[in-house]
Amino acid sequence: MSRILIIEDEKNLARFVELELKHEGYDIQVALDGRSGLQTALDETFDVILLDLMLPELNGLEVARRLREKKNTPIIMMTARDSVIDRVSGFDHGADDYIVKPFAIEELLARIRALLRRIEIEKQQPVVNEQQDKIQFKDLTIEKNGRIVRRDNEVINLTKREYELLLILMENIDTVLSRDLLLTKVWGHDTDSETNVVDVYIRYLRNKIDKADQPSHIQTVRGTGYVMRS
């Protein structure tokens, strides 16, 4: 039975989600403010955390940031704020998915199932041996075991999403990857409603991995997506 922590200060919504998830067979715990929610998340083990953005005591972004310093528990951010900047900020602070209020409970259930499936698949991935660990492209190197990115032996600090986006691009050199595909692979979404998040993260990556006097490592294929060409 999967354990889910709901951190939500709207009591009626928290209770509604709690009852629906219990009906689906999940073991549920509820916290009504950010500080107690963070402490519960750190003290106990959960498979998924449903985290409201606007919380008393500590807001959802701060909860996610502090949690990520200690644990990798999957987080679905729940909020009424749905701008690109808000979604990017949530992902940068450690969220794995994002659902906008008001939402249909069926959508939330589907996102939870998809997240749990993805985590289970990752657990079953074989351990990468030393020979398979490194991926090289021009002056960039990814060391997969340590999740380290280097350019000319200098470590480049990337967020979790930036790293995953660069990894899939470098694993598919000379293959044009659509925004929808990148969104699905990196963020786990199966909708095209948030493909502009990909563009934002490509810009972040370019700022970190490119040199000012050289062409970008990542090329834009107009109307399609992105590619790293050999």
Phi, psi and chi 1 to 4 in degrees:
 res  aa     phi    psi   chi1   chi2   chi3   chi4
   1 MET       -  124.4  179.5 -174.0  -62.5      -
   2 SER   -76.1  139.2  -64.0      -      -      -
   3 ARG   -99.8  132.0  -62.5 -166.3   71.6 -148.0
   4 ILE  -127.0  131.7  -62.3  177.2      -      -
   5 LEU  -103.5  126.1  172.7   62.5      -      -
   6 ILE  -103.4  119.5  -58.2  170.0      -      -
   7 ILE  -111.9   99.7  -51.2  177.5      -      -
   8 GLU  -152.2  126.8  168.4   62.4   66.4      -
   9 ASP   -88.2  -13.9   65.0  -40.9      -      -
  10 GLU   -79.4  104.0  -66.0 -179.1   39.2      -
  11 LYS   -59.8  -41.5  -67.6 -177.1  179.7  179.7
  12 ASN   -64.6  -42.2  -69.9  -21.5      -      -
  13 LEU   -67.4  -44.0  176.6   59.0      -      -
  14 ALA   -59.3  -42.3      -      -      -      -
  15 ARG   -67.5  -40.8 -178.9   59.7  174.2  163.9
  16 PHE   -61.3  -48.6  169.1   70.6      -      -
  17 VAL   -64.5  -40.8  174.0      -      -      -
  18 GLU   -57.2  -47.9  177.2 -173.3   11.0      -
  19 LEU   -65.5  -41.1  -68.6  174.2      -      -
  20 GLU   -64.8  -41.5  -69.6  -69.9  -25.1      -
  21 LEU   -71.7  -36.7  -64.9 -176.7      -      -
  22 LYS   -62.2  -37.9  -78.3 -175.5  174.4  179.2
  23 HIS   -62.6  -29.4 -178.8   70.9      -      -
  24 GLU   -84.7   -1.1  -65.8  -64.8  -41.7      -
  25 GLY    98.5    8.2      -      -      -      -
  26 TYR   -85.7  150.7  -64.3  110.0      -      -
  27 ASP   -91.2  118.4  179.9   11.8      -      -
  28 ILE  -115.4  140.7  -54.4  -59.9      -      -
  29 GLN  -131.3  145.6 -168.9  158.2  -24.1      -
  30 VAL  -123.8  137.7  176.8      -      -      -
  31 ALA  -126.2  139.5      -      -      -      -
  32 LEU  -102.8    3.9  -61.7  175.7      -      -
  33 ASP  -149.6  162.9   65.5   78.4      -      -
  34 GLY   -65.9  -38.7      -      -      -      -
  35 ARG   -68.1  -47.6 -166.2  171.2  -60.7  -80.2
  36 SER   -68.8  -33.7   64.7      -      -      -
  37 GLY   -63.4  -43.7      -      -      -      -
  38 LEU   -62.3  -45.0  174.3   61.8      -      -
  39 GLN   -62.3  -42.0 -164.8   59.7   52.6      -
  40 THR   -62.9  -42.4  -58.6      -      -      -
  41 ALA   -63.7  -34.6      -      -      -      -
  42 LEU   -78.6  -34.2  -68.2  173.3      -      -
  43 ASP   -80.2  -28.1  -69.9  -15.3      -      -
  44 GLU  -121.4  173.6  -58.1 -176.7   35.0      -
  45 THR  -108.6  126.3  -60.2      -      -      -
  46 PHE  -129.0  154.5  -64.8   93.2      -      -
  47 ASP   -87.4  -31.5  -63.3  -73.0      -      -
  48 VAL  -147.3  145.3  175.7      -      -      -
  49 ILE  -119.5  126.3  -65.3  173.6      -      -
  50 LEU   -96.4  115.0  -55.7 -179.2      -      -
  51 LEU  -122.4  117.7  177.4   61.2      -      -
  52 ASP   -71.8  149.4 -175.8   29.6      -      -
  53 LEU   -80.2  -46.6 -177.9   60.5      -      -
  54 MET   -95.8  101.2  -56.0  -59.8  -67.3      -
  55 LEU  -127.7  149.6  -70.1  166.3      -      -
  56 PRO   -72.6  162.6   24.7  -31.9      -      -
  57 GLU    74.1  -67.3  -57.1  -69.1  -24.4      -
  58 LEU  -135.2  134.0  -73.8  175.1      -      -
  59 ASN   -75.7  166.6   66.1   48.3      -      -
  60 GLY   -60.6  -36.7      -      -      -      -
  61 LEU   -63.8  -41.4  -66.0  179.5      -      -
  62 GLU   -68.8  -38.3 -174.5   63.0   15.4      -
  63 VAL   -59.9  -47.9  171.2      -      -      -
  64 ALA   -61.9  -43.6      -      -      -      -
  65 ARG   -61.6  -46.5 -174.5 -170.9   69.1   79.2
  66 ARG   -69.0  -36.2  -65.3 -169.9 -171.0 -174.1
  67 LEU   -64.6  -40.2 -178.9   61.8      -      -
  68 ARG   -66.5  -20.2  -79.9  -68.0  171.4  -99.3
  69 GLU   -70.5  -19.9  -67.4  176.3   -8.1      -
  70 LYS  -118.8  -35.6  -55.0  -71.0 -175.7  179.1
  71 LYS  -139.0  162.1  -71.5 -172.4  172.1 -176.0
  72 ASN  -113.6   26.1  -69.3  -43.1      -      -
  73 THR   -56.4  128.8  -50.0      -      -      -
  74 PRO   -58.8  138.0  -24.2   34.4      -      -
  75 ILE  -123.8  130.2  -63.3  171.8      -      -
  76 ILE  -109.0  116.4  -61.8  177.6      -      -
  77 MET   -81.3  133.1 -164.5   78.1   79.2      -
  78 MET  -115.9  121.5  -55.4 -172.7  -59.1      -
  79 THR  -160.4  156.4  177.7      -      -      -
  80 ALA   -84.7   -9.1      -      -      -      -
  81 ARG   -91.6  117.6  -61.9  166.1   62.4  174.8
  82 ASP  -124.9   22.0   64.1  -15.1      -      -
  83 SER   -72.5  162.2   69.9      -      -      -
  84 VAL   -59.2  -42.6  173.2      -      -      -
  85 ILE   -60.8  -41.9  -68.1  175.8      -      -
  86 ASP   -64.4  -42.9  -70.7  -35.9      -      -
  87 ARG   -66.5  -43.6  -68.8 -163.9  -61.5  -88.8
  88 VAL   -62.1  -41.8  168.7      -      -      -
  89 SER   -61.9  -41.1 -178.8      -      -      -
  90 GLY   -61.9  -45.3      -      -      -      -
  91 PHE   -65.0  -40.3  -70.1  131.8      -      -
  92 ASP   -63.7  -29.8  -84.2  -13.8      -      -
  93 HIS   -87.6    0.2  -78.3   76.0      -      -
  94 GLY   118.0    2.0      -      -      -      -
  95 ALA   -69.1  144.9      -      -      -      -
  96 ASP   -96.5  -23.6  -65.2  -89.5      -      -
  97 ASP  -154.0  171.7 -158.4   -7.6      -      -
  98 TYR  -147.0  129.5 -158.1  103.5      -      -
  99 ILE  -131.4  136.6 -170.5  165.8      -      -
 100 VAL   -97.9  132.5  178.0      -      -      -
 101 LYS   -80.1  146.8  -60.6  177.6 -177.0  177.4
 102 PRO   -76.8  142.7   28.3  -33.3      -      -
 103 PHE  -121.8  155.4   50.5   78.6      -      -
 104 ALA   -78.5  136.7      -      -      -      -
 105 ILE   -59.8  -30.4 -167.5   63.8      -      -
 106 GLU   -63.5  -36.9  -67.9   80.8    6.6      -
 107 GLU   -67.7  -42.5 -179.9 -176.4   -0.4      -
 108 LEU   -62.2  -43.4  178.0   60.4      -      -
 109 LEU   -61.0  -41.3  -69.2  170.1      -      -
 110 ALA   -64.8  -39.7      -      -      -      -
 111 ARG   -67.9  -37.6  -72.4  179.0 -179.0  -89.1
 112 ILE   -63.9  -46.3  -68.6  171.3      -      -
 113 ARG   -61.0  -42.9  -70.6 -166.9  -62.6  -92.5
 114 ALA   -64.1  -40.3      -      -      -      -
 115 LEU   -66.7  -42.6 -169.4   52.9      -      -
 116 LEU   -64.7  -38.4  -70.5  172.6      -      -
 117 ARG   -63.4  -43.6  -78.8 -162.4  -57.3  -90.1
 118 ARG   -63.4  -42.0 -175.1  153.5   53.6  104.3
 119 ILE   -64.4  -40.0  -62.7  -56.9      -      -
 120 GLU   -65.0  -39.9 -172.9   60.2   31.0      -
 121 ILE   -63.9  -42.3  -69.8  172.0      -      -
 122 GLU   -62.7  -36.4  -70.7  175.0   -1.0      -
 123 LYS   -64.8  -30.1  -71.9 -180.0 -179.6  177.7
 124 GLN   -88.4   -3.8  -64.1  173.2    2.8      -
 125 GLN   -63.7  136.0  -65.6  -82.5  -21.7      -
 126 PRO   -66.4  151.6   23.8  -33.3      -      -
 127 VAL   -67.4  132.5  176.2      -      -      -
 128 VAL   -78.8  127.2  179.1      -      -      -
 129 ASN   -80.4  172.7   63.4   37.7      -      -
 130 GLU   -62.6  -35.3 -173.9  174.0  -11.1      -
 131 GLN   -68.4  -34.7 -173.6  174.8   10.0      -
 132 GLN   -85.6   -8.0  -64.3  171.8  -43.3      -
 133 ASP   -67.4  -38.5  177.0   46.4      -      -
 134 LYS   -97.5  138.0  -69.4 -173.4  179.5 -179.1
 135 ILE  -120.9  128.4  -60.5  177.4      -      -
 136 GLN  -116.2  135.0 -175.9   80.2   35.7      -
 137 PHE  -145.0  110.3  175.4   72.8      -      -
 138 LYS    52.9 -119.2  -62.6 -178.2  178.2  177.8
 139 ASP   -95.4    8.6   58.5  -11.5      -      -
 140 LEU  -101.6  140.9  -68.9  176.4      -      -
 141 THR  -134.6  133.8  -57.4      -      -      -
 142 ILE  -112.4  126.2  -68.3 -178.7      -      -
 143 GLU  -102.2  102.9  -61.1  172.4   14.2      -
 144 LYS   -66.7  -37.9  -66.4  169.0   68.7  173.9
 145 ASN   -60.4  -41.6  -81.3  -19.0      -      -
 146 GLY   -96.7   -1.4      -      -      -      -
 147 ARG    53.1   46.4  -62.0  176.7   69.8   88.8
 148 ILE  -110.7  136.2  -63.8  171.4      -      -
 149 VAL  -116.3  131.2  177.1      -      -      -
 150 ARG  -126.6  146.2  -58.2  178.8 -169.3  -86.9
 151 ARG  -124.8  116.3 -175.4 -176.6   62.7 -159.1
 152 ASP    52.4   44.2  -68.3  -27.9      -      -
 153 ASN    70.5    2.6  -66.2  -40.3      -      -
 154 GLU   -95.7  127.3  177.9 -175.6   -6.0      -
 155 VAL   -69.8  133.0  174.5      -      -      -
 156 ILE  -107.2  123.9  -59.0  175.3      -      -
 157 ASN   -83.6  115.9  -66.7  -42.5      -      -
 158 LEU  -118.8  150.6  -59.1 -179.3      -      -
 159 THR   -73.8  170.3   66.5      -      -      -
 160 LYS   -56.5  -46.1  178.9  175.0 -178.5  -71.7
 161 ARG   -70.0  -40.1  -62.6  -61.5  179.0 -173.5
 162 GLU   -61.2  -43.0  -69.5  166.9   -7.9      -
 163 TYR   -61.5  -47.8  170.5   83.0      -      -
 164 GLU   -64.7  -36.1  -68.8  173.4  -10.4      -
 165 LEU   -67.4  -44.9 -176.5   56.5      -      -
 166 LEU   -63.9  -39.8  179.6   61.9      -      -
 167 LEU   -60.3  -47.3  177.6   61.4      -      -
 168 ILE   -67.2  -33.7 -170.5  172.5      -      -
 169 LEU   -66.6  -42.5  -72.8  165.2      -      -
 170 MET   -75.0  -22.5  -73.4 -178.0   60.5      -
 171 GLU   -79.6   -8.4  -73.3  179.7  -27.4      -
 172 ASN  -132.0   49.9  -67.9  -85.4      -      -
 173 ILE   -57.3  135.6  -62.1  -60.9      -      -
 174 ASP    72.7    6.2  -66.3  -35.2      -      -
 175 THR  -108.7  124.4  -61.0      -      -      -
 176 VAL   -75.5  124.0  177.5      -      -      -
 177 LEU  -108.8  125.3  -56.7  176.9      -      -
 178 SER   -71.6  159.9   70.2      -      -      -
 179 ARG   -61.1  -40.7  -69.1  174.1  175.6   83.7
 180 ASP   -61.1  -43.3  -70.9  -15.9      -      -
 181 LEU   -64.4  -45.2  177.1   62.2      -      -
 182 LEU   -62.6  -40.3  -68.3  170.9      -      -
 183 LEU   -61.6  -43.2 -169.1   67.0      -      -
 184 THR   -67.2  -44.8  -59.8      -      -      -
 185 LYS   -70.0  -38.6  -67.0  -69.6 -172.9 -178.1
 186 VAL   -92.4  -40.7  177.0      -      -      -
 187 TRP  -103.9  -11.3  -76.7  -90.8      -      -
 188 GLY    80.0   12.0      -      -      -      -
 189 HIS   -86.5  154.5  -66.5 -163.3      -      -
 190 ASP  -124.4   33.2   55.3    5.0      -      -
 191 THR  -129.7  153.3  172.8      -      -      -
 192 ASP   -96.2   10.6   62.6   -1.1      -      -
 193 SER   -73.3  -14.0   62.2      -      -      -
 194 GLU  -127.6   26.4  -62.0  172.2  -22.3      -
 195 THR   -65.1  -19.9   50.6      -      -      -
 196 ASN   -67.7  -18.4   44.7    3.2      -      -
 197 VAL   -61.7  -37.5  171.7      -      -      -
 198 VAL   -60.8  -45.0  175.6      -      -      -
 199 ASP   -60.6  -40.4  -60.7  -32.6      -      -
 200 VAL   -62.0  -44.4  171.5      -      -      -
 201 TYR   -72.4  -31.9  -90.0   79.2      -      -
 202 ILE   -61.6  -40.7  -70.4  -69.2      -      -
 203 ARG   -63.6  -43.5 -174.3  168.9   68.0 -110.9
 204 TYR   -57.0  -46.7  -71.5  169.2      -      -
 205 LEU   -61.3  -46.5  -95.9 -177.2      -      -
 206 ARG   -58.8  -39.6  -75.9  171.3  169.8  162.4
 207 ASN   -63.0  -26.4  -71.9  -22.1      -      -
 208 LYS   -96.0  -35.1  -68.8 -176.3  176.7 -178.3
 209 ILE  -101.3  -19.3   67.8  174.1      -      -
 210 ASP   -87.7  155.8  -69.8  -18.6      -      -
 211 LYS  -102.7  143.5  -64.9 -179.5  178.9  178.3
 212 ALA   -59.3  -32.5      -      -      -      -
 213 ASP   -96.9   11.6   58.2  -17.5      -      -
 214 GLN  -130.6  156.2  -64.2 -179.1    6.8      -
 215 PRO   -61.8  155.5  -19.9   31.2      -      -
 216 SER   -66.5  143.4  175.2      -      -      -
 217 HIS   -64.3  -31.8  -72.5   77.6      -      -
 218 ILE  -105.4  120.5  -55.4  171.0      -      -
 219 GLN   -99.4  142.3  -62.0 -178.4   25.0      -
 220 THR   -90.4  129.8  -58.2      -      -      -
 221 VAL  -104.0  104.8 -179.9      -      -      -
 222 ARG   -55.5  130.2 -169.7  173.0  -59.7  -82.8
 223 GLY    80.1   -2.5      -      -      -      -
 224 THR  -125.0  -65.5  -57.1      -      -      -
 225 GLY   174.3 -132.5      -      -      -      -
 226 TYR  -139.6  157.3  -62.7   96.0      -      -
 227 VAL  -154.1  148.9   63.5      -      -      -
 228 MET  -110.9  116.6  -62.1 -179.6   81.2      -
 229 ARG  -102.7  137.9  -62.4 -167.3 -170.3  -80.7
 230 SER   -77.5      -   57.2      -      -      -
